[in-house]
Amino acid sequence: MLYLLALIGAVTLAVLLWKAYGPRSSTPTRVVGPDDDPEFLWKVDREVRRRPPDDSAQDTGETGK
């Protein structure tokens, strides 16, 4: 019985050490959505600035009254 507990403890210790100090398979990367992507936001801003001023009333739903 004592050997079984020692074996379980050794396996548990080995797993914990492997998780803490073992080789890293890959580093997790952060997924950037389009609303957080600086290049996408720059392109959208550029398109808005290039748009003629008379189109802005149609985009916002205003009727010009």
N, C-alpha and C positions, 0 to 999 in steps of 0.2 A: 504494500500500500504506500509506503514511504517513497519507493522508487517511482511509482506512478505520479505522485504529487511533485516530485523533483523533476520528472520528465515534462509535466505540464508547465511547471515554472520555467524550465529551461527553454521550452518552445515559445512561451509567452515573452520571455526576455529577448529571445532571438528575433521574434517578429517586431517587437518594439524598437530594438536597435536597428533592424533593417529599415523600418519606416523612418527613423530619425536620421540615420547616417548612410543609408543605401544610395545607390546611383539614382539620379533623377532621370526619368524616361523623357520628359519634356516639360518645359516651363509653361505654365498656363498663360495664354495671351488674352488680353482684354479685347473683346469684340466692340468695335466702335460703330455705333449706329449713324445713319446719315445726319441726324440732327446734332451730333457731337463731332462730326468730321470737319475740321477747319477748311479743308479744300472744298468740300461740298458747300459749306456756308459761304465761302468766298465766291464760288460760282453763282450761287443764288443771288447774292448781293450785287454782283456784277450785272446779272440779267435784269434785276429790278432797276438799277441805275441806267441801263441802256434803253429801257422801255420809254417810249414817248409819253409826255405828261398827259395827253388827252386819253390814253388808254386806262389811266388809273381810276377814273370814275366807273368804268365798266367792270373792272376787277373787284371793286369793293361793293358793288351792287347798288351804288348811288345812281339816282336818275337825273341829277343835275338841276333839281328844282330849288 
